[in-house]
Amino acid sequence: MKVLIIDDERLARKELVSLLEDFDELEIVGEAVNVEDAFEKINTLKPDLLFLDIQMPGKTGFDLLEMLDDVPKVIFTTAYDEFALRAFEVNALDYLLKPIQPERLKESLQKIERITKPKEVPVEEGSFKKLGLSDQVFVKDGDKCWFVRLSEIRLFESEGNYIKVYFENYKPMIHKSLNALDERLDDRTFFRASRKHVINLNWVEGIEQWFNGGLMVKLKGGEKVEVSRRQAAKFKDMMSL
């Protein structure tokens, strides 16, 4: 597993490198000192796991995750107690409080190992990997943050320069273009129903004819989404109607 360490403190990075020497399955491919440095190295080195400091000069670790379309697995490293960590709910992978204790590090890596999926087939050079159901995205809305697998997201809805993300009972907003997101999603699973909506086909519960040749789709979460007449034929084909 390829690891990138992101921390503005040199001694903290050095200490973590030393602790990780006991884990043969890990390959430290680089270190980054701030968000801009980390963003460049993530895109170049393609790490599987980030050890990510939260508080850094300028942008925070949260800001970095918002910049990424495809988020690697993340273990947060922070000097702050549960007050700083309260922003995350139960779906954060793990936190390590500084100074990092070896036993706590071991527990965290074991947790990562349990949820690690098989490696994806490499994409051709110059192209990008489509995001599928097993991939996760980072969503931040105000003081709340989530790591969410795309399989859990039933609907993306455009609202101006933002996208409303529907999962569980949450509907946070992210600052992103629906067109840009749609280009990254696997179109075998995610369908562009209209200019405003992208739906997860696995969450479709019911379909009925609608005005002017369109369709009305009901999702398992209760939402109803109109499929435009232009997209209706394609939708019927994909759903074998």
Summary of the structure (lengths in Angstrom):
residues: 241
radius of gyration: 20.0
end to end distance: 43.1
largest distance: 65.4
contacts: 674
relative contact order: 0.09
helix: 30%
strand: 32%
